[in-house]
Amino acid sequence: EPKLKEQIIKVASMASLTAVCEIMDRKPEVHLEYLPSVDALKRFISVSQHNEVLKKPSYIEEESSLSEEATSQGWGKIVARYVRDQWICLRFILNSFPTLAQEYEETSEMSLSTVERSRKILESALEALTILPSDQVLPVFDCMKLLVPKLLDSAESLCIEAFDLAWKIVSSLSNTQLIFWSNLKAFVQFVFDAEVLAVAASAKGQAHARIKEIIFKLIDMSTTKTGVFNVVLSHCCRSWILPTLNERSALTNAFLNAGNYCELTTEACVFGTVFRRDQRLTQDVNAFIENLGEKCAANVVTESTNRDDHYVRVCAIKFLCLLDGSNTLHKTFMEDVFIKLLDKDELVSRSRTRYYANSLQHRIKNRVWQTLLVLLPKLDQNFLWGILDKVFQAGFSNNQASVKYFIKWIVILSLHKYPQFLNKFWDCFCYDEEKLKTSICTFLSVLSHFDIILQNTSEKKPALKKALIVVLQWCFNHNFSVRLYALVALKKIWGMCKVLHVEEFEALTPVIESSLQQVENMHGTGNARRNWQRIQDHFFFATFHPLEDYSLEASPRLLLIITIFYTLPRLSELAEDEWISVAKFNRFTDVHLPPTFQWYHSRTELRDLKPSDWSQQDMGSNSVETDSQTEWTDVQKKIIPWKNSTPSSDLEMVFQDRAAKLGKSNSRLIVVASLIDKPTNLGGLCRTSEIFGASALVVGSLHYIQDKQFQHLSVSAEQWLPLVEVKPSQLVDYLQQKKTEGYTIIGVEQTAKSFDLTEYCFPEKSLLLLGNEHEGIPANLIHHLDVCVEIPQQGIIRSLNVHVSGALLIWEYTRQQVIKQKQQK
């Protein structure tokens, strides 16, 4: 049996060799591989048995079985380290002498034995993965990266086995924070190595299909573990657009991989899930800890890899921005991505003809059109001509407002650059009303920017004549909304006609002038006058400029990315987690852009706007609507003060404006339900608060209003009541702010000093704080209350449902205020 001394010598010697190999790997410029001792090391590794283990040495047995078990475990760690060190040395040899027998490279006989040797090493690598603990497999992954490209042709099944076993190890570590990310990074560098991808794609065999399977498995893992997709995409984008010297020598062109694995980029452009509340909390905590930097010990122990989901899309957009339309490979790739994204949009439209705002379907479609806007200036005329019909077909779909803005923007830019496409655009107005019922307002909105469309054509008069004919017929549509959009377009086109002095239209002058004057001078306070003013004030017609808000000096390298990814989503009232700020584009440095490419903010006029309360609505023309049935055009969208200001801001004016718009009285009662987390209770409170005229309902998250249970109980009350988001962690600051504004903070809770509800007189400026369904109001908030009020009870059970309790106090407050108002009269 081996002696302890002999085994220690072996372990220490292998560790020393490992240290030397790692130093030479880090200092390739010294060229230490030419030393005679390195040649001896090469021969030693070449003839050594892989995965050699050390038999446990003999020594005096301990009497305690526990000690025996402990020493066995300790020896197991030593053996694992010894095997790992063998693979580190082998990695050095494979990097320095890829054939393991360079001096015999020219003979076919030795070449054959080299392939066979590589196969045996890969088989040993698979064996090593089964015996090594997960935190010791990194050098094995590195060796597999060097061996697989050489064996994909001759031993494809063995390579696929390597992919599968490596993936099994990585996926099993997904809940092990300390070693997961380093293993994932090594796995990605192995499977997505430029040469591995190229060889697999050229063969188009099972390995190519398996790599694509792994891509979608990684994307699926990313939906529950934020940051996984970031590692994959960042590695691929860097190796495709900026390959290293080794990658350039191994491949004809590393960028070919981008086209062969186009799904990776396409999925990255639309990546991002809608997290459940508990998942969002986890992501928020992770983001908070990473933002602490090195001040937090967790960031020192674990590697930060830009795990925010936004960075996936930021990486993809930066990658696309680097592409050159004059490069044939780049051009083909961008066209392929463009078509695949259009297909994805069409697939979503077919699967869901109607979808909720801020749903996953809405977000995917929005991301698709954002990416298409980025790609648009890099596409040539022939390609655009071929896909323009698909763009128009998307315009016919029933989309949310934010998606419609992007579709209209792309149509305007395309017609501006190539006015010869106008004939194809006019065809969109020739379909029957059934097809146009969900889209006519979209195409009429395009005509409201007709001056920009005609900038590059000398034949303006024929185009204006055609536009006037098209618009006038829609000015007489039986649907009020369609007439509004047609009138906005008519006002723009007629102004252009007057500037150009088109003689053919002189006969129409009295009719059109009187019609527009009639619209401008409408009397009364009905919906018609108000809606005409609102649609003209909407940012898309009043402030938005399709060219100036797209790029600086019409340069495709100076795209105003922030308008696309931040300003327009904000103005479209997308959820805030869809806004990507300029700071994130600047902070993400994995893909470097040239110094000439800078991220510019949107124009000040657009950046300073607040979301409008007008929303495009396309109605079916086969319904029996009349002019009197126009309530839908005056539906107030949710006003969410939290999006425009922080809880510490003065919200009183916002509430008053809201009440004025709704034409209803406005009380000074604020109902705070941030501690409540059941959608049914929140939905009922929302309905009660709206009915009794509360000035606002404060909730812990605005995402609750998308819940079906909430909507079932609220019966649309959230559309008529100001909602404010104040997270439970912000409540103390919020309550203090309200105190400074003169509010009395009233807790609905049973305490030793609670007032009986029947005896309490509510101040006019009252804030009701409701407790959690199970725990009530936490102790840390009790001392911030001015008073506690409890409801007198006669039964044995000592608590009411929180919605019922809140409703009773809201009604009592309202009853007292009504009595005061009557007495004052």
Residue pairs with C-beta under 8 A, 6 or more apart in sequence:
1 55
1 57
1 58
2 54
2 55
2 57
2 58
3 57
3 58
4 57
4 58
4 59
6 57
7 54
7 55
7 57
10 54
10 82
11 54
11 78
11 81
11 82
14 82
14 85
14 86
14 89
15 81
15 85
17 41
17 85
17 89
18 85
18 88
18 89
20 41
21 41
21 88
21 89
21 91
21 92
22 88
22 92
24 30
24 32
24 33
24 38
24 92
24 96
25 91
25 92
25 95
32 38
33 96
33 97
38 96
41 89
41 93
42 93
42 96
42 97
42 100
45 89
45 90
45 93
46 93
46 100
46 101
48 86
50 86
50 90
50 121
50 124
50 125
50 127
50 128
51 83
51 86
51 124
51 127
51 128
51 131
52 82
52 83
52 86
53 79
53 82
53 83
53 131
54 75
54 78
54 79
54 82
56 72
56 75
61 68
62 68
62 71
80 131
80 132
80 133
80 136
81 136
83 128
83 131
83 132
83 136
84 132
84 136
84 139
84 140
87 125
87 128
87 139
87 140
87 142
87 143
88 139
90 121
90 139
90 143
91 139
91 142
91 143
91 146
93 100
94 100
94 121
94 143
94 146
94 147
95 146
98 146
99 105
99 111
99 114
100 114
100 117
100 118
101 110
101 113
101 114
101 117
104 110
105 111
105 114
115 150
115 151
115 154
118 147
118 150
118 151
119 151
119 154
119 155
119 158
121 143
121 147
122 144
122 147
122 148
122 151
122 155
122 158
122 159
122 162
123 158
125 140
125 143
125 144
125 147
125 162
126 158
126 161
126 162
126 165
128 137
128 140
129 137
129 140
129 165
129 166
129 169
130 165
132 140
134 169
134 172
134 173
134 176
134 179
134 183
135 178
135 179
135 183
137 169
137 183
137 186
138 182
138 183
138 186
141 166
141 183
141 186
141 187
141 189
141 190
142 186
142 189
142 190
144 162
144 166
144 190
145 189
145 190
145 193
145 196
148 159
148 162
148 190
148 193
148 196
149 193
149 195
149 196
149 198
149 199
149 250
151 158
151 159
152 159
152 196
152 199
152 200
152 203
152 207
153 199
153 203
156 203
156 205
156 206
156 207
157 206
159 207
160 206
160 207
160 210
163 191
163 207
163 210
163 211
163 214
164 210
166 187
166 190
166 191
167 187
167 191
167 214
167 217
169 183
169 187
170 180
170 183
170 184
170 187
171 217
171 221
173 179
173 180
173 183
173 184
174 180
174 221
174 225
177 302
178 301
178 302
181 227
181 231
181 302
181 303
181 305
182 303
184 228
184 231
185 231
185 235
185 303
185 305
188 231
188 232
188 235
189 235
190 196
191 211
191 214
192 211
192 232
192 235
192 236
192 239
193 239
194 239
194 240
194 243
194 247
194 250
194 251
194 254
194 257
195 247
195 250
195 251
196 211
197 211
197 257
197 260
197 261
198 250
198 251
198 254
198 256
198 257
198 260
200 207
200 208
200 211
201 208
201 256
201 257
201 260
201 261
208 260
211 261
212 261
212 263
215 232
215 261
215 263
215 264
215 267
216 263
216 267
218 228
218 229
218 232
219 229
219 267
219 271
221 228
222 228
222 229
222 230
222 271
222 309
222 312
223 273
224 279
226 283
226 286
226 307
226 308
226 309
227 305
227 306
227 307
227 308
229 268
229 271
229 309
229 312
230 305
230 306
230 307
230 308
230 311
230 312
230 315
231 305
232 264
233 264
233 265
233 268
233 312
233 315
233 316
234 305
234 306
234 315
234 590
234 591
236 257
236 258
236 261
236 264
237 315
237 316
237 318
237 319
237 590
237 591
238 590
238 591
239 247
239 254
239 257
240 254
240 255
240 257
240 258
240 319
241 255
241 258
241 319
241 322
241 323
241 591
242 592
243 251
243 254
247 254
248 254
251 257
253 329
255 329
255 330
255 333
256 329
258 265
258 333
259 329
259 332
259 333
259 336
262 333
262 336
262 337
262 340
263 340
265 316
265 319
265 320
265 337
266 337
266 340
266 341
266 344
268 312
268 313
268 315
268 316
269 313
269 316
269 317
269 320
269 337
269 341
269 367
269 368
269 371
270 341
270 344
270 364
270 367
270 368
270 371
271 309
271 312
271 313
271 316
271 367
272 309
272 310
272 312
272 313
272 363
272 367
272 578
273 309
273 360
274 358
274 359
274 360
274 363
275 283
277 677
277 701
277 703
283 309
286 307
287 307
287 308
289 296
289 298
289 299
290 299
290 304
290 307
292 299
293 299
294 300
306 587
306 588
306 590
308 584
310 580
310 584
311 584
311 588
313 367
313 565
313 580
314 580
314 584
314 585
314 588
315 588
315 590
315 591
316 371
317 371
317 374
317 561
317 565
317 585
318 585
318 588
318 591
318 593
319 591
320 334
320 337
320 371
320 374
320 375
321 374
321 557
321 559
321 561
321 593
321 597
322 591
322 593
323 330
323 333
323 334
323 378
324 330
324 378
325 331
325 334
325 377
325 378
325 379
325 380
325 556
330 378
331 378
331 380
334 375
334 378
334 379
335 379
335 383
337 371
337 375
338 372
338 375
338 379
338 383
338 387
339 387
341 368
341 371
341 372
342 368
342 372
342 387
342 390
342 391
342 394
344 364
344 368
345 365
345 368
345 369
345 394
346 390
346 393
346 394
348 355
348 361
348 364
348 365
349 365
349 394
349 397
349 398
349 399
351 361
352 361
353 398
354 398
355 361
355 362
355 400
356 362
356 706
357 400
357 573
357 574
357 706
358 574
358 575
358 578
358 706
359 706
362 400
362 402
362 403
362 574
363 574
363 575
363 578
365 399
365 400
365 403
366 400
366 402
366 403
366 406
366 569
366 574
366 578
369 403
369 406
369 407
369 410
370 406
370 564
370 565
372 406
372 410
373 406
373 409
373 410
373 413
373 550
373 564
374 559
374 561
374 564
376 410
376 413
376 414
377 551
377 556
377 559
378 556
381 418
384 414
384 417
384 418
384 421
385 418
385 421
388 414
388 421
388 424
389 424
391 407
391 410
391 411
391 414
392 411
392 424
392 425
392 428
394 407
395 404
395 407
395 408
395 411
395 428
395 439
395 442
395 443
396 428
396 431
396 435
396 436
396 438
396 439
397 438
397 439
398 438
398 618
399 407
401 572
401 573
401 615
401 616
402 568
402 569
402 572
402 573
402 574
404 442
404 445
404 616
405 540
405 568
405 572
406 564
406 568
407 442
408 442
408 445
408 446
408 540
409 546
409 550
411 425
411 443
411 446
412 446
412 449
412 452
412 453
412 546
413 546
413 547
413 550
414 421
415 421
415 422
415 425
415 446
415 453
416 452
416 453
416 455
416 456
416 546
416 547
417 456
419 453
419 454
419 456
419 457
419 459
419 463
422 453
422 463
422 466
425 443
425 446
426 466
426 470
428 439
428 443
429 436
429 440
429 443
429 470
433 621
433 622
434 621
434 622
436 621
437 618
437 619
437 620
437 621
437 622
438 618
438 620
439 618
440 474
440 477
440 482
440 485
440 618
441 481
441 482
441 485
441 616
441 617
441 618
442 616
442 618
444 471
444 474
444 482
444 485
444 486
444 488
444 489
445 485
445 488
445 489
445 540
445 541
445 616
446 453
447 467
447 470
447 471
447 489
447 492
447 493
448 485
448 488
448 489
448 492
448 540
448 541
449 492
449 546
450 463
450 464
450 467
450 489
450 492
450 493
450 496
451 492
451 496
452 545
452 546
452 547
454 460
454 463
454 464
454 496
457 463
460 496
460 500
461 500
461 502
461 504
464 493
464 496
464 497
464 500
464 502
465 502
465 504
465 505
467 489
467 493
468 490
468 493
468 494
468 497
468 505
468 508
471 486
471 489
471 490
471 493
472 486
472 490
474 482
474 483
474 485
474 486
475 483
475 486
475 487
475 490
475 515
476 483
477 483
477 486
477 621
478 621
478 625
478 626
479 619
479 621
479 625
480 528
480 531
480 625
480 627
480 630
480 633
481 617
481 618
481 619
481 630
481 632
481 633
482 619
482 621
484 531
484 532
484 535
484 633
485 535
485 616
487 516
487 519
487 532
488 535
488 536
488 541
490 512
490 515
490 516
491 516
494 512
494 516
497 505
505 512
519 532
520 532
522 528
522 529
522 532
523 529
527 630
527 631
527 633
527 634
528 630
530 634
531 614
531 630
531 633
531 634
534 612
534 613
534 614
535 541
535 614
536 542
537 612
537 614
538 612
538 614
539 571
539 606
539 609
539 612
543 605
543 606
543 609
544 606
545 603
547 554
548 603
549 560
549 563
549 567
549 602
549 603
549 606
550 559
550 560
550 563
551 558
551 559
551 560
552 558
552 560
552 600
557 596
557 597
558 597
558 598
558 600
560 600
560 601
560 602
560 603
561 582
561 585
561 599
561 600
562 581
562 582
562 585
562 599
562 600
562 601
562 602
563 602
563 603
563 606
565 579
565 580
566 579
566 580
566 581
566 582
566 602
567 602
567 606
567 607
569 578
569 579
570 576
570 579
570 611
570 643
571 606
571 609
571 610
571 611
571 612
572 611
573 611
573 637
573 638
573 640
573 643
575 703
576 643
582 599
582 601
585 599
586 599
601 607
610 644
611 643
611 644
613 636
613 637
613 639
613 661
615 637
617 632
617 633
619 625
619 632
635 719
636 661
636 662
636 719
636 720
637 719
638 705
638 718
638 719
638 723
639 654
639 658
639 722
639 723
640 702
640 723
640 724
640 725
641 649
641 651
641 654
641 655
641 696
641 722
641 724
642 702
642 724
642 725
642 726
644 654
645 651
645 654
647 724
647 726
647 730
647 733
647 734
647 737
648 733
648 734
648 737
650 741
651 696
651 722
651 724
652 741
654 722
655 666
655 695
655 696
655 722
656 666
658 666
658 722
659 665
659 666
659 695
660 666
662 720
664 693
665 693
666 693
666 695
667 692
667 693
667 694
667 695
667 813
667 814
667 817
668 695
668 764
668 765
668 766
669 692
669 693
669 694
669 695
669 766
669 767
669 768
669 810
669 813
669 814
670 694
670 695
670 696
670 698
670 738
670 743
670 766
670 767
670 768
671 685
671 689
671 694
671 696
671 697
671 698
671 768
671 770
671 806
671 810
672 698
672 726
672 731
672 734
672 735
672 767
672 768
672 769
672 770
673 681
673 682
673 685
673 697
673 698
673 699
673 700
673 770
673 806
674 698
674 699
674 700
674 726
674 727
674 728
674 730
674 731
675 700
675 728
675 731
675 769
675 770
675 771
675 772
675 777
675 778
676 682
676 685
676 699
676 700
676 770
676 772
676 773
676 802
677 700
677 772
677 773
678 773
679 704
679 707
679 709
679 710
679 713
680 709
680 710
680 713
680 803
681 773
681 801
681 802
681 803
682 699
682 704
682 710
682 713
682 714
683 707
683 709
683 710
683 711
683 712
683 713
683 714
684 713
684 714
684 803
684 807
685 697
685 770
685 803
685 806
685 807
686 697
686 705
686 710
686 713
686 714
686 717
686 718
686 721
686 723
687 713
687 714
687 715
687 717
688 803
688 806
688 807
688 810
689 697
689 717
689 721
689 810
690 717
690 720
690 721
691 717
692 810
692 811
692 813
692 814
693 814
694 721
694 810
695 722
696 721
696 722
696 723
696 724
697 721
697 722
697 723
697 724
698 723
698 724
698 725
698 726
698 734
699 705
699 723
699 724
699 725
699 726
700 725
700 726
700 727
700 728
701 725
701 727
702 723
702 725
704 710
705 711
705 714
705 718
705 723
710 718
711 718
726 734
731 769
731 781
732 780
732 781
732 784
735 745
735 767
735 769
735 781
735 784
736 784
738 745
738 767
739 745
739 786
741 765
742 765
743 765
743 766
743 767
744 763
744 765
744 766
744 767
744 786
744 787
745 767
745 769
745 784
745 785
745 786
745 787
746 762
746 766
746 767
746 768
746 769
746 785
746 786
746 787
746 788
746 789
746 809
747 769
747 771
747 777
747 781
747 782
747 785
747 787
747 788
747 789
748 768
748 769
748 770
748 771
748 777
748 788
748 789
748 790
748 802
748 805
748 806
748 809
749 771
749 776
749 777
749 782
749 785
749 788
749 790
750 788
750 790
750 798
750 799
751 782
751 788
751 790
753 788
754 788
754 789
754 790
755 787
755 788
755 789
755 790
756 789
756 790
756 792
757 789
757 790
757 791
757 792
757 808
757 809
757 812
758 792
760 787
760 789
761 816
762 812
762 813
762 816
762 817
764 817
766 813
768 806
768 809
768 810
768 813
769 777
769 781
769 785
770 777
770 802
770 805
770 806
771 777
771 802
772 778
772 802
773 801
773 802
777 785
782 788
789 809
791 800
791 805
791 808
791 809
793 800
800 808
